[in-house]
Amino acid sequence: MNHKNTQPIKPKNTVRSYFGRHKWHFSLATLLLVFPIFTTLAAQFFDFSALTLSDQKNTTIGLQLNRYKLIGSPITLPGVTDNASGLTFNTDTDTLFAIINNPEQLIELNKHGEVLRTIALNGFEDTEGLAYLGNQQYAIIEERNRAIILTSITPQTETIELASQRSLALPSLNRNNNGFEGLTTDPRSGRLYIVNEKSPRQLVQIDGFTSNQPNLSVSMPLDLEKKPMGNKDFSGIHFNTEDQTLLLLSDESKQLTEVNLNGQMNSRLKLKAGHAGLNTSIPQAEGITLDNDGTLYILSEPNLLYRFSTKG
C-alpha cells in the first residue's frame, strides 16, 4: 500500500486531540490536577458515602468447601454391614439419622458415629434418602418407586409402617435403578429438593407437599444434564440454610459441589486420596449433611461415616 498520499485524520474530540499531541507530557502533575475534578463530577452520580470496609471485602458466600479437612479416621458403623445410603441431621436432638436400603431401616447416631437405636421400615422398598423437616417430622424417598413418604419419629419410635404414612409418587419419571438418590429440605419454606442419579441427572423441586397444600407443584429448577458442573452422577444432596446453597454429592466423580439457587458453582471438595486429609478415596459416597456447628458428614456405602471440619 502506498502511504505517501495518505492524509492524517484529525481527531474531532478536542480532549483526545490534546492528549494525542501531548501524550509524552501527561505527567503525575496533570493527574493531580484532573483527579479532584473527576471525583467532584463522579460524586454527583454515585453515593460513595455509603461504602464501608465490608463492601470492599470478598463478597463470596457459601461454605468454601476447599477449607474442609477430614476429622480422624472414617468410622465403621456398628451393626451395619451393607447399603448405608442417605443421611440427615436432627437439629432438635443433635443427632444424625442414616437410612439403609436393604434391609430397609433407619439408625440414629451421635456425632461420633455411635449407634443409638435402630428403627425398622416395614413395607418400604429401596429407601435411598431422608431429610429432617423439624418437629419430629421426616421425609423419606424410595428410589425405584419415585416416591416421597412423610413420617413422624419420636423418641419412642421403633417401627414405621408404610401403609399408615402420607406419600407422593412421581410416576412420570422413568422407572429404573438410576432414580431418586438424595433428598433435602429448605426448613423455612418446607420446599423439598431431590436429585435423580442419572439418565437424566436431575434436580426436582417440590412445593406444598410437606404442608399439605392444595396447590402442590413439581418443577425442575436447574438443568443438571446441560450444566452438571463436572459431576457424572448425583448420589446425595443437602440444603445449606445459612447461605441458601445446595451441596451436590457425586459418587462417580468423587466430589462435593456447592451451588447457589441460580445454578452457579460456589466451591468444590474433592473426595479423592490426597485431598482434604484423605489417605484413600471415599469408596461410594451416598449421604451428605451438616450439623449446627458446620461439621460436614458424608455417609459411604457399605458402612463408613466421614467427618470434615474447617476447625483445626
C-alpha positions in Angstrom: 0.0 0.0 0.0 1.3 3.5 -0.9 1.3 5.8 2.2 2.7 8.9 0.5 -0.6 10.4 -0.4 -2.4 9.3 2.7 -3.6 12.3 4.8 -3.7 12.0 8.6 -7.2 12.1 10.0 -7.7 14.9 12.5 -9.5 13.8 15.7 -12.8 15.5 16.2 -12.7 15.2 20.0 -10.6 18.1 21.3 -9.7 16.3 24.6 -8.4 13.3 22.6 -6.6 15.7 20.3 -4.9 17.4 23.2 -3.7 14.2 24.9 -2.8 12.7 21.5 -0.4 15.6 20.8 0.9 15.8 24.4 0.9 12.1 25.4 4.5 12.1 26.4 4.0 15.2 28.7 0.9 13.6 30.5 2.6 13.6 33.9 1.7 13.0 37.6 1.2 16.7 38.0 -1.6 16.5 35.3 -3.2 13.6 37.2 -3.2 15.5 40.5 -4.9 18.4 38.7 -7.6 16.3 37.0 -8.4 13.9 39.8 -10.3 16.4 42.1 -12.4 17.5 39.1 -13.2 13.9 38.3 -14.2 13.0 41.9 -16.4 16.0 42.1 -18.3 15.1 39.0 -18.5 11.4 40.0 -20.0 12.3 43.4 -23.0 13.8 41.5 -23.8 10.3 40.1 -22.5 7.9 42.8 -23.0 7.9 46.6 -19.5 7.0 47.9 -20.5 7.8 51.4 -22.5 4.6 51.7 -19.4 2.4 51.0 -17.8 0.7 54.1 -14.9 -1.5 54.6 -17.1 -4.6 54.5 -18.3 -3.6 51.0 -14.7 -3.8 49.8 -14.1 -7.4 51.1 -14.6 -10.5 49.1 -18.4 -11.0 49.0 -18.3 -14.7 48.0 -20.8 -16.5 50.1 -21.1 -20.2 50.9 -19.1 -22.8 52.8 -15.9 -22.6 50.7 -15.7 -26.4 50.7 -12.0 -26.4 49.9 -11.4 -25.4 53.5 -12.8 -28.6 54.9 -10.4 -31.3 56.2 -11.1 -34.9 57.5 -11.5 -35.3 61.2 -9.8 -38.5 62.4 -10.4 -41.7 60.5 -13.5 -43.0 58.8 -15.9 -44.6 61.3 -17.3 -48.0 60.6 -21.0 -48.0 61.7 -21.5 -50.9 64.2 -24.3 -53.3 63.3 -24.3 -52.1 59.6 -22.7 -54.4 57.1 -24.0 -53.0 53.8 -26.2 -50.5 51.9 -25.8 -47.4 54.0 -27.4 -44.6 52.0 -29.0 -41.3 53.0 -28.1 -39.1 55.9 -29.7 -36.2 57.7 -29.2 -34.2 60.9 -31.8 -33.6 63.6 -31.3 -30.0 64.8 -33.5 -30.7 67.9 -31.9 -33.9 69.2 -28.4 -33.0 67.9 -28.1 -36.5 66.4 -27.7 -38.0 62.9 -30.2 -40.3 61.2 -29.0 -42.6 58.4 -31.1 -44.7 56.1 -30.3 -48.2 54.9 -31.8 -49.5 51.7 -31.5 -53.3 52.3 -32.8 -54.2 54.8 -34.9 -51.0 54.9 -34.3 -49.3 58.2 -33.2 -46.1 60.0 -30.4 -45.8 62.5 -29.9 -42.9 64.9 -26.3 -41.9 65.6 -24.5 -39.5 67.8 -21.8 -37.2 66.2 -19.1 -39.8 66.9 -20.9 -42.4 64.8 -22.2 -44.5 67.7 -25.5 -46.2 67.1 -28.2 -45.1 69.5 -31.1 -47.1 68.1 -32.5 -48.8 65.0 -35.9 -48.3 63.5 -37.5 -50.8 61.2 -39.2 -49.6 58.0 -42.0 -52.1 57.2 -43.4 -52.1 53.7 -40.8 -49.7 52.4 -38.8 -50.5 49.2 -35.3 -49.3 48.1 -35.0 -46.4 50.6 -32.2 -44.1 49.5 -32.6 -40.7 51.2 -34.2 -38.8 54.0 -34.5 -35.3 55.4 -35.4 -33.9 58.8 -38.2 -31.4 58.4 -38.5 -30.2 62.0 -41.0 -31.0 64.8 -40.1 -34.7 64.7 -41.2 -34.9 61.0 -39.1 -36.6 58.3 -39.3 -37.2 54.6 -38.0 -40.5 53.0 -37.6 -41.3 49.4 -37.8 -44.7 47.6 -35.6 -44.8 44.5 -37.3 -47.1 42.1 -40.9 -46.1 43.1 -40.0 -42.4 42.7 -42.0 -41.9 46.0 -41.7 -39.4 48.9 -43.1 -40.5 52.2 -43.7 -38.3 55.2 -43.4 -39.8 58.7 -43.0 -38.9 62.4 -40.3 -40.2 64.5 -40.4 -39.7 68.3 -38.0 -41.0 71.0 -40.3 -44.0 71.4 -40.5 -45.0 67.7 -39.3 -48.5 67.0 -41.1 -49.3 63.7 -42.7 -47.3 60.9 -45.4 -48.9 58.8 -45.5 -47.6 55.2 -49.3 -48.1 54.9 -50.1 -45.5 57.5 -47.9 -42.7 56.1 -48.7 -39.9 53.7 -46.9 -40.3 50.4 -46.4 -38.8 47.0 -45.4 -40.8 43.9 -44.0 -39.2 40.7 -44.6 -42.0 38.1 -44.0 -39.7 35.1 -40.2 -40.1 35.6 -38.6 -43.2 34.2 -38.6 -46.3 36.5 -35.1 -47.7 36.7 -32.3 -48.1 39.2 -30.8 -44.7 38.3 -33.6 -42.8 40.1 -34.0 -40.8 43.3 -30.8 -40.8 45.2 -30.9 -37.8 47.6 -33.4 -35.7 49.5 -33.2 -32.4 51.4 -35.4 -29.6 52.6 -35.4 -25.8 53.0 -36.8 -25.7 56.5 -38.0 -22.1 56.1 -40.3 -22.8 53.2 -40.9 -26.5 53.6 -39.6 -27.0 50.0 -38.1 -30.3 49.1 -35.2 -30.9 46.7 -34.5 -34.3 45.2 -31.6 -35.4 43.0 -32.0 -38.0 40.4 -28.9 -40.1 40.0 -28.5 -40.0 36.2 -30.3 -40.8 32.9 -31.1 -38.0 33.4 -29.1 -36.1 36.1 -31.9 -34.1 37.5 -32.9 -31.7 40.3 -36.6 -32.0 41.3 -38.2 -29.2 43.4 -41.5 -29.9 45.3 -43.5 -27.2 46.9 -46.6 -27.6 49.1 -46.3 -31.3 49.9 -44.8 -31.1 53.5 -47.5 -28.6 54.5 -50.3 -30.5 52.7 -51.2 -27.5 50.5 -53.8 -28.0 47.7 -51.6 -26.1 45.2 -48.7 -28.7 45.2 -46.2 -28.1 42.5 -43.3 -30.1 41.0 -40.6 -28.3 39.0 -37.0 -28.7 37.7 -35.2 -25.5 38.8 -31.8 -26.4 37.4 -30.9 -28.5 34.3 -28.1 -30.7 35.6 -27.8 -32.5 32.3 -26.8 -29.3 30.5 -24.8 -28.0 33.4 -23.6 -30.9 35.6 -20.6 -28.9 37.0 -18.3 -31.9 36.3 -20.5 -34.5 38.0 -21.0 -37.8 36.2 -23.9 -38.7 38.6 -25.6 -37.4 41.8 -25.8 -39.5 44.9 -26.8 -37.1 47.6 -27.9 -33.5 48.4 -28.1 -31.1 51.3 -29.6 -27.6 51.6 -27.3 -25.2 53.4 -29.8 -23.0 55.2 -27.4 -20.2 56.2 -26.1 -19.5 52.7 -29.1 -20.7 50.7 -26.9 -23.1 48.7 -27.2 -26.7 47.7 -24.5 -29.3 48.3 -24.5 -31.9 45.5 -22.7 -35.2 46.1 -21.3 -37.3 43.3 -20.2 -40.9 43.9 -18.7 -41.5 40.4 -16.9 -38.1 40.3 -15.8 -38.3 43.9 -16.6 -34.8 44.8 -19.0 -32.5 46.6 -20.1 -29.4 44.7 -21.8 -26.3 46.3 -24.1 -24.3 44.0 -26.4 -21.3 44.6 -30.0 -21.4 43.6 -29.2 -19.9 40.3 -27.0 -22.8 39.4 -23.7 -21.1 39.8 -20.9 -23.1 41.5 -19.5 -21.6 44.7 -17.0 -24.2 45.8 -15.9 -27.8 45.5 -14.5 -30.5 47.8 -12.6 -33.4 46.2 -13.2 -36.8 47.9 -10.1 -38.4 46.5 -6.9 -39.6 48.1 -4.5 -36.7 48.6 -7.3 -34.1 49.1 -9.0 -32.8 52.3 -6.8 -35.0 54.5 -7.9 -38.3 52.8 -5.4 -41.1 52.6 -7.7 -43.1 50.4 -10.6 -42.0 48.2 -14.2 -42.3 49.6 -15.4 -45.6 48.0 -19.1 -44.9 47.4 -20.4 -41.5 48.8 -24.1 -41.8 49.3 -25.3 -39.4 52.0 -24.4 -35.8 53.0 -25.4 -33.4 55.8 -24.2 -30.6 58.0 -24.7 -30.2 61.8 -25.3 -27.0 63.8 -21.5 -26.5 64.2 -20.8 -26.6 60.5 -19.3 -30.1 60.6 -19.8 -31.9 57.3 -20.8 -35.6 57.3 -20.6 -38.0 54.4 -22.0 -41.5 54.5 -20.3 -44.1 52.3 -21.6 -47.4 51.3 -21.3 -50.0 52.7 -21.0 -48.6 56.2 -18.5 -45.8 56.6 -19.1 -42.3 58.1 -16.6 -39.5 57.3 -16.5 -36.2 59.2 -15.0 -33.0 57.9 -14.4 -29.6 59.6 -12.8 -26.2 59.0 -11.7 -26.0 62.6 -8.1 -27.2 63.1 
